[in-house]
C-alpha cells in the first residue's frame, strides 16, 4: 500500500464496536478490570488509552517501524528517548540542533552525568572523530533547523553500526511522507508532531517510532514510568491531521520550491537555504535519501535591522515560532527557536541576526511572493531615502 | 475568600473581550508576534492561555507562588526531579505509590540520584537518614495505600534545620483539606487525575512552588522537558475542580461510614483509615480539615480476594482513585506491582490488602455492595455450611 492510502487506511481508522469512521475519543483515565487474574488490554490511561493507541499504531505503520509512542510535546518525546541513557554515557548530536533540544542536553542531561558533543553531522569525518568509548548514540536532525544542512543517513548508520551506537533521527521537517529513516537503518525516529503531522497549529504533540521490539519495550517502559504522554483529545486531533499530510505537504512543498527560486534571484537576499536548490550543498544526498525537499526554507537578509523590517511589514505569514502548519509562518531564529543558544555558539553555527526561516503554508504562492516583495521593497526605499 | 468560593470561581472574569463565564480553550500552538512584539505567549509548550489559568488557580488554592500543569502526575514528579543532579540523595516515604518507586529505582537511579525509604512517622529515623548529599524529603501523606499520616510541621522544621526541600504529594488530601505549603513545605505536587479532576476522565499532574527562585527553576524544567498538559485537559481539570469542595465532603462522609462498617465486619482483619490511628487523628485534626476519602483494609485470608472482587456490583475493580465512582484496587497486582514482593511485604502491602477509593454514591448502596460481596466470597471459599 502506498503512503497516501496508508495514511487513511491503516487499520486504526474505524471503531470496531460501532463501525464509526473515526475512532472515538476515550476520555477515560482508568478501565474496569473484568477479571483479577486476566488484566484487560487497558488498565490505566498513562499506560495505554485506545485513542492514543490508534495514533501510535498509525505512526508506526507510516514510519515503517514496529511500535509508535505519543507524547505531550516534541520535547517530551525527545526527553523520554534520552532517558535510555545513563550517567557516564556520551552522545553525538547535530551541531545546529533545535534550540530546545540543545537546552535540554546542555542544561538538564549534563547535570545527570550525560555528555554531549555537538558536531556538524553533514561531515562524516567529524562524527567519527567525536566517537569515544562512552559514546552510545548519534542524534541527527536532517535537514537541520534552521540552516537545512543535510546529513547522510545511510553513511551515518554505517558508522554507528561499526561502533555499536544507536542512531536517532528527528524527522519533523520531512515527515515519513518524504523520508523514512528506519528504512535507511536508523533505530529511532522522533517527531514534533505539533508541526507537519498535525499541521494546523492547534496541537502540541510528540511521537517516537522504533525499529525493533527490544527498543520498543524500553521506550514503552519509559513512556509509562515518566508519564509524559499525549492527551486523548490531542491524540485524536493529531490522527485527524495525519489524514491530510500528503496533500498538505505536496502543496506547501511546491510553494516552497517556487519561493526559494524567487528569493534566490532577489537582489536584496544574501543567501537562500533550501535543499531543493541544486546549489545547496546537501541537494544530492537529500535527493538520494528523501523523496522531497519539504516546505521549510531559510534566507539571510544581511542584517538584523533588515530582518526586523521584514518581520514588521509582512501581512500574510504569521510571525511566530513553530512551523509545519497550513498557514505560512515566518520566524526569527536568533530571537525565537534558537534564543536558548548562547549568541557566540549561534553565530558560529551560521544562525546570523539576518536569518529568517519561512515555513511555507497552503496559501496561493503568488500572494506570498507579493507580500514578501512589498516587505523587502519597503526596506529598499527606506535605505535609498536615507542615503 | 474561602476555598469553596475560590473553587467555584476558577477562570471567571478572565475572558475580557467576550465576558465568557468560562475561560476559552486555546488550541493554538503558535502566537503571532504582533508588530514584532511577543504578547507574552510564544509557543504553547512554554505557555498557553488556558493552561495558564489552571496554573494560576492551583497556585492560589495551594497558597504558593507559581503553578505548573503536566501531562500526568508522574510527569509532574519527573519534572520536579529535574531539580536534582547526579550524586544527590532524597529521603522518601516508605510505602510510596508504585509508579513513583519505579521512576526512582529504575530510571533516576541510573543518573546517580539515590533514595532512602523511611517511615516518616518516625522523625528520629528521618534525621538519622540525612546525609551530606541529601537535598530533599519527598512525602506522601497519608501514604498510599496504608494511610500513614506524616506530621508535616515537625518534618518541615527538620528539613529547614538541614536546609532540605520538602516536597509533598498532596493527591490524597487536596488543597481543600490540607495546605502543605502553609506548614512549611516548598513544593506540592498532585496527580490531578484523582480528586482535582475527580471524574476519572483526565490524566494530569500539577506542581505548586513557594519562592521566586524555585518557581523559576521549575518553569525552566517544565519548558525544557516539555511534559505539559494540553489545553483541552486543562479545561476539563478546571471544570472538575469547581466541584471539589462538594465532592470531598461526600467522599469523606462516605469513607468514614464505610470504614466503620468494615471495622465491624468479621471477614475484615484491619482497616486503615486515619480516624482509627490516634496519632494520625491528632495530626490531621491540627493540620488538616478531615480524613479524606481513601481507606484500605485487610481481609482475613488472601483467597477471599478474588471471589470478593468478582462479586462486586457497584464498585469498579480498577486502578486509580479520587473519582466520583467508587473504585476498588488490589495494590499487590495493580498500583504496587512494580515494588519488589519482599519490600511490599515489609511495608505491609500484602496480598490480603485492598484499597478503596470511596465515591459519591449513596452510602447504603456502597455498604450493601461490600456486604453482599463479602458474604458471597465467604460462601464460595468456605462453603455455605461454614456459617
HADDOCK unambig.tbl for C-alpha pairs under 7 A between the chains (distance, minus, plus):
assign (segid A and resid 27 and name CA) (segid B and resid 201 and name CA) 4.98 0.50 0.50
assign (segid A and resid 27 and name CA) (segid B and resid 202 and name CA) 6.73 0.50 0.50
assign (segid A and resid 28 and name CA) (segid B and resid 200 and name CA) 5.85 0.50 0.50
assign (segid A and resid 28 and name CA) (segid B and resid 201 and name CA) 4.15 0.50 0.50
assign (segid A and resid 28 and name CA) (segid B and resid 202 and name CA) 6.65 0.50 0.50
assign (segid A and resid 29 and name CA) (segid B and resid 200 and name CA) 5.09 0.50 0.50
assign (segid A and resid 29 and name CA) (segid B and resid 201 and name CA) 4.89 0.50 0.50
assign (segid A and resid 29 and name CA) (segid B and resid 202 and name CA) 5.71 0.50 0.50
assign (segid A and resid 29 and name CA) (segid B and resid 203 and name CA) 5.91 0.50 0.50
assign (segid A and resid 30 and name CA) (segid B and resid 200 and name CA) 6.37 0.50 0.50
assign (segid A and resid 30 and name CA) (segid B and resid 318 and name CA) 6.58 0.50 0.50
assign (segid A and resid 30 and name CA) (segid B and resid 319 and name CA) 6.32 0.50 0.50
assign (segid A and resid 30 and name CA) (segid B and resid 320 and name CA) 6.36 0.50 0.50
assign (segid A and resid 31 and name CA) (segid B and resid 318 and name CA) 6.00 0.50 0.50
assign (segid A and resid 32 and name CA) (segid B and resid 316 and name CA) 5.98 0.50 0.50
assign (segid A and resid 32 and name CA) (segid B and resid 317 and name CA) 5.68 0.50 0.50
assign (segid A and resid 32 and name CA) (segid B and resid 318 and name CA) 5.05 0.50 0.50
assign (segid A and resid 33 and name CA) (segid B and resid 317 and name CA) 5.55 0.50 0.50
assign (segid A and resid 33 and name CA) (segid B and resid 318 and name CA) 5.67 0.50 0.50
assign (segid A and resid 35 and name CA) (segid B and resid 310 and name CA) 7.00 0.50 0.50
assign (segid A and resid 36 and name CA) (segid B and resid 306 and name CA) 6.23 0.50 0.50
assign (segid A and resid 43 and name CA) (segid B and resid 318 and name CA) 6.98 0.50 0.50
assign (segid A and resid 43 and name CA) (segid B and resid 319 and name CA) 6.76 0.50 0.50
assign (segid A and resid 44 and name CA) (segid B and resid 319 and name CA) 6.41 0.50 0.50
assign (segid A and resid 72 and name CA) (segid B and resid 71 and name CA) 6.29 0.50 0.50
assign (segid A and resid 72 and name CA) (segid B and resid 227 and name CA) 5.39 0.50 0.50
assign (segid A and resid 72 and name CA) (segid B and resid 228 and name CA) 5.96 0.50 0.50
assign (segid A and resid 72 and name CA) (segid B and resid 229 and name CA) 6.95 0.50 0.50
assign (segid A and resid 73 and name CA) (segid B and resid 226 and name CA) 5.81 0.50 0.50
assign (segid A and resid 73 and name CA) (segid B and resid 227 and name CA) 6.50 0.50 0.50
assign (segid A and resid 75 and name CA) (segid B and resid 225 and name CA) 5.81 0.50 0.50
assign (segid A and resid 75 and name CA) (segid B and resid 226 and name CA) 5.04 0.50 0.50
assign (segid A and resid 76 and name CA) (segid B and resid 225 and name CA) 5.59 0.50 0.50
assign (segid A and resid 76 and name CA) (segid B and resid 226 and name CA) 4.74 0.50 0.50
assign (segid A and resid 76 and name CA) (segid B and resid 227 and name CA) 5.07 0.50 0.50
assign (segid A and resid 79 and name CA) (segid B and resid 225 and name CA) 5.91 0.50 0.50
assign (segid A and resid 86 and name CA) (segid B and resid 110 and name CA) 5.10 0.50 0.50
assign (segid A and resid 86 and name CA) (segid B and resid 111 and name CA) 5.55 0.50 0.50
assign (segid A and resid 87 and name CA) (segid B and resid 110 and name CA) 6.06 0.50 0.50
assign (segid A and resid 87 and name CA) (segid B and resid 111 and name CA) 4.73 0.50 0.50
assign (segid A and resid 87 and name CA) (segid B and resid 112 and name CA) 6.57 0.50 0.50
assign (segid A and resid 100 and name CA) (segid B and resid 224 and name CA) 6.42 0.50 0.50
assign (segid A and resid 103 and name CA) (segid B and resid 224 and name CA) 6.81 0.50 0.50
assign (segid A and resid 104 and name CA) (segid B and resid 224 and name CA) 5.59 0.50 0.50
assign (segid A and resid 104 and name CA) (segid B and resid 225 and name CA) 6.81 0.50 0.50
assign (segid A and resid 108 and name CA) (segid B and resid 82 and name CA) 6.85 0.50 0.50
assign (segid A and resid 111 and name CA) (segid B and resid 85 and name CA) 5.07 0.50 0.50
assign (segid A and resid 111 and name CA) (segid B and resid 86 and name CA) 6.34 0.50 0.50
assign (segid A and resid 112 and name CA) (segid B and resid 85 and name CA) 5.30 0.50 0.50
assign (segid A and resid 112 and name CA) (segid B and resid 86 and name CA) 4.89 0.50 0.50
assign (segid A and resid 112 and name CA) (segid B and resid 111 and name CA) 5.08 0.50 0.50
assign (segid A and resid 113 and name CA) (segid B and resid 86 and name CA) 6.37 0.50 0.50
assign (segid A and resid 113 and name CA) (segid B and resid 111 and name CA) 6.68 0.50 0.50
assign (segid A and resid 201 and name CA) (segid B and resid 28 and name CA) 5.56 0.50 0.50
assign (segid A and resid 201 and name CA) (segid B and resid 29 and name CA) 5.03 0.50 0.50
assign (segid A and resid 201 and name CA) (segid B and resid 30 and name CA) 6.28 0.50 0.50
assign (segid A and resid 202 and name CA) (segid B and resid 27 and name CA) 4.65 0.50 0.50
assign (segid A and resid 202 and name CA) (segid B and resid 28 and name CA) 4.38 0.50 0.50
assign (segid A and resid 202 and name CA) (segid B and resid 29 and name CA) 5.23 0.50 0.50
assign (segid A and resid 203 and name CA) (segid B and resid 27 and name CA) 6.37 0.50 0.50
assign (segid A and resid 203 and name CA) (segid B and resid 28 and name CA) 6.99 0.50 0.50
assign (segid A and resid 203 and name CA) (segid B and resid 29 and name CA) 6.07 0.50 0.50
assign (segid A and resid 204 and name CA) (segid B and resid 29 and name CA) 6.23 0.50 0.50
assign (segid A and resid 204 and name CA) (segid B and resid 44 and name CA) 6.93 0.50 0.50
assign (segid A and resid 204 and name CA) (segid B and resid 45 and name CA) 6.95 0.50 0.50
assign (segid A and resid 225 and name CA) (segid B and resid 99 and name CA) 6.43 0.50 0.50
assign (segid A and resid 225 and name CA) (segid B and resid 102 and name CA) 6.77 0.50 0.50
assign (segid A and resid 225 and name CA) (segid B and resid 103 and name CA) 5.54 0.50 0.50
assign (segid A and resid 226 and name CA) (segid B and resid 74 and name CA) 5.66 0.50 0.50
assign (segid A and resid 226 and name CA) (segid B and resid 75 and name CA) 5.49 0.50 0.50
assign (segid A and resid 226 and name CA) (segid B and resid 78 and name CA) 6.11 0.50 0.50
assign (segid A and resid 226 and name CA) (segid B and resid 103 and name CA) 6.71 0.50 0.50
assign (segid A and resid 227 and name CA) (segid B and resid 72 and name CA) 5.74 0.50 0.50
assign (segid A and resid 227 and name CA) (segid B and resid 74 and name CA) 5.19 0.50 0.50
assign (segid A and resid 227 and name CA) (segid B and resid 75 and name CA) 4.88 0.50 0.50
assign (segid A and resid 228 and name CA) (segid B and resid 71 and name CA) 5.49 0.50 0.50
assign (segid A and resid 228 and name CA) (segid B and resid 72 and name CA) 6.50 0.50 0.50
assign (segid A and resid 228 and name CA) (segid B and resid 75 and name CA) 5.15 0.50 0.50
assign (segid A and resid 228 and name CA) (segid B and resid 227 and name CA) 4.84 0.50 0.50
assign (segid A and resid 229 and name CA) (segid B and resid 71 and name CA) 6.13 0.50 0.50
assign (segid A and resid 231 and name CA) (segid B and resid 230 and name CA) 6.56 0.50 0.50
assign (segid A and resid 233 and name CA) (segid B and resid 232 and name CA) 6.97 0.50 0.50
assign (segid A and resid 311 and name CA) (segid B and resid 36 and name CA) 6.22 0.50 0.50
assign (segid A and resid 312 and name CA) (segid B and resid 35 and name CA) 5.29 0.50 0.50
assign (segid A and resid 312 and name CA) (segid B and resid 36 and name CA) 5.53 0.50 0.50
assign (segid A and resid 318 and name CA) (segid B and resid 32 and name CA) 5.63 0.50 0.50
assign (segid A and resid 319 and name CA) (segid B and resid 32 and name CA) 5.07 0.50 0.50
assign (segid A and resid 319 and name CA) (segid B and resid 33 and name CA) 5.45 0.50 0.50
assign (segid A and resid 320 and name CA) (segid B and resid 30 and name CA) 6.02 0.50 0.50
assign (segid A and resid 320 and name CA) (segid B and resid 31 and name CA) 5.70 0.50 0.50
assign (segid A and resid 320 and name CA) (segid B and resid 32 and name CA) 4.85 0.50 0.50
assign (segid A and resid 320 and name CA) (segid B and resid 33 and name CA) 5.78 0.50 0.50
assign (segid A and resid 320 and name CA) (segid B and resid 42 and name CA) 6.85 0.50 0.50
assign (segid A and resid 321 and name CA) (segid B and resid 30 and name CA) 6.08 0.50 0.50
assign (segid A and resid 321 and name CA) (segid B and resid 42 and name CA) 6.59 0.50 0.50
assign (segid A and resid 321 and name CA) (segid B and resid 43 and name CA) 6.38 0.50 0.50
assign (segid A and resid 322 and name CA) (segid B and resid 30 and name CA) 6.11 0.50 0.50
